[in-house]
Amino acid sequence: MTHMIRHPRRGLARAVALACLLSAGCRSISTPGFEQMTASKHEASVRPGVNEPYLDPNLDVAQWVNRFEVESREIYEARAEIVRAVALRPGHRVADIGAGTGLFLEPFADAVGATGRLYELDISPKFVEHIRQRAARAGLTQVEARQCPEDSVNLPAGSIDIAFICDVYHHFEYPHSTMTSIRNALAPGGEVVLIDFERNPGQSRPWVLEHVRAGRDVFTKEIEAAGFRLLGETTVPGLRESYFLRFRRVEG
Ligand SMILES: C[S@@+](CC[C@H](N)C(=O)[O-])C[C@H]1O[C@@H](n2cnc3c(N)ncnc32)[C@H](O)[C@@H]1O
């Protein structure tokens, strides 16, 4: 913050910062000198800039489909087993948080059926529009694709039974605020499914060590601190580099 005080345009920058803090829609301030001053009302970013590629207005969706929906990606290869392990039922209301290109769109929509609800949420407007169009083309009326801010899923209280967070938790810049919003969105007894990378110094690939800020123990503590209890781990065939954990909302 010291360099911020010395910035020659500090008056203007402060005015911008104040306006953004007062506006619920504005989540980050890009005024020079304010790069790290994020505008989540409750916490500082744990990983500034981690989502920049997804927020790029020129994001090429096809390029990301080629990265996310390829056999060489463990999550893609194991997708059918993951869907089985999530164990959705007709009528369930599920939020796929950080849905990306919509890898789980059709199988989740099928699983919850016409009486269920599938919220496909992402901070990336391009991904959301892509999923919206795919769902419309496929006539999936139970699907709602929504853009959410970086610190909240913005779903009404008690509106979902399951929150699915696959390869996304380590992208949450405001994990406590986001998990608190997920807890509020879950109905009593609601559950979170978390899939993320094993991160073990000395064992994990250098890319994982660099890209994923912490391992399962830290993430579990953070999620529990937001009002959840770890139920346990599910072994999913095909997942070698990732774990699958289930949490339940703690009542009271
Ligand atoms: C590595 S991709 C994973 C996409 C998808 N879950 C999959 O496994 O194919 C991470 C996604 O999380 C989204 N994301 C990051 N932070 C988010 C947040 N706070 N709320 C919702 N989505 C977020 C990104 O925009 C991106 O689409």
The ligand as an SDF file (V2000), in Angstrom:
LIG
                    3D

 27 29  0  0  0  0  0  0  0  0999 V2000
   -9.7600  -25.0660  -14.4790 C   0  0  0  0  0  0  0  0  0  0  0  0
  -11.3510  -24.4540  -14.9020 S   0  0  0  0  0  0  0  0  0  0  0  0
  -12.3710  -25.8800  -14.5430 C   0  0  0  0  0  0  0  0  0  0  0  0
  -13.6690  -25.8960  -15.3390 C   0  0  0  0  0  0  0  0  0  0  0  0
  -14.5810  -27.1020  -15.0970 C   0  0  0  0  0  0  0  0  0  0  0  0
  -14.9870  -27.2130  -13.7160 N   0  0  0  0  0  0  0  0  0  0  0  0
  -13.9080  -28.3670  -15.5290 C   0  0  0  0  0  0  0  0  0  0  0  0
  -13.4560  -29.1380  -14.6560 O   0  0  0  0  0  0  0  0  0  0  0  0
  -13.8140  -28.5970  -16.7410 O   0  0  0  0  0  0  0  0  0  0  0  0
  -11.7180  -23.3330  -13.5740 C   0  0  0  0  0  0  0  0  0  0  0  0
  -12.9990  -22.5320  -13.8010 C   0  0  0  0  0  0  0  0  0  0  0  0
  -13.3790  -21.8950  -12.5830 O   0  0  0  0  0  0  0  0  0  0  0  0
  -13.9130  -20.6130  -12.8840 C   0  0  0  0  0  0  0  0  0  0  0  0
  -13.8770  -19.8130  -11.6480 N   0  0  0  0  0  0  0  0  0  0  0  0
  -12.7990  -19.3030  -11.0250 C   0  0  0  0  0  0  0  0  0  0  0  0
  -13.1570  -18.6860   -9.8800 N   0  0  0  0  0  0  0  0  0  0  0  0
  -14.4930  -18.7980   -9.7810 C   0  0  0  0  0  0  0  0  0  0  0  0
  -15.4540  -18.3550   -8.8130 C   0  0  0  0  0  0  0  0  0  0  0  0
  -15.0930  -17.6650   -7.7420 N   0  0  0  0  0  0  0  0  0  0  0  0
  -16.7540  -18.6680   -9.0160 N   0  0  0  0  0  0  0  0  0  0  0  0
  -17.1220  -19.3690  -10.1240 C   0  0  0  0  0  0  0  0  0  0  0  0
  -16.2560  -19.8040  -11.0670 N   0  0  0  0  0  0  0  0  0  0  0  0
  -14.9550  -19.5250  -10.9040 C   0  0  0  0  0  0  0  0  0  0  0  0
  -13.0400  -20.1460  -14.0250 C   0  0  0  0  0  0  0  0  0  0  0  0
  -13.6000  -19.0910  -14.7580 O   0  0  0  0  0  0  0  0  0  0  0  0
  -12.9020  -21.4320  -14.8340 C   0  0  0  0  0  0  0  0  0  0  0  0
  -13.9480  -21.5720  -15.7660 O   0  0  0  0  0  0  0  0  0  0  0  0
  1  2  1  0
  2  3  1  0
  2 10  1  0
  3  4  1  0
  4  5  1  0
  5  6  1  0
  5  7  1  0
  7  8  2  0
  7  9  1  0
 10 11  1  0
 11 12  1  0
 11 26  1  0
 12 13  1  0
 13 14  1  0
 13 24  1  0
 14 15  1  0
 14 23  1  0
 15 16  2  0
 16 17  1  0
 17 18  1  0
 17 23  2  0
 18 19  1  0
 18 20  2  0
 20 21  1  0
 21 22  2  0
 22 23  1  0
 24 25  1  0
 24 26  1  0
 26 27  1  0
M  CHG  2   2   1   9  -1
M  END
$$$$
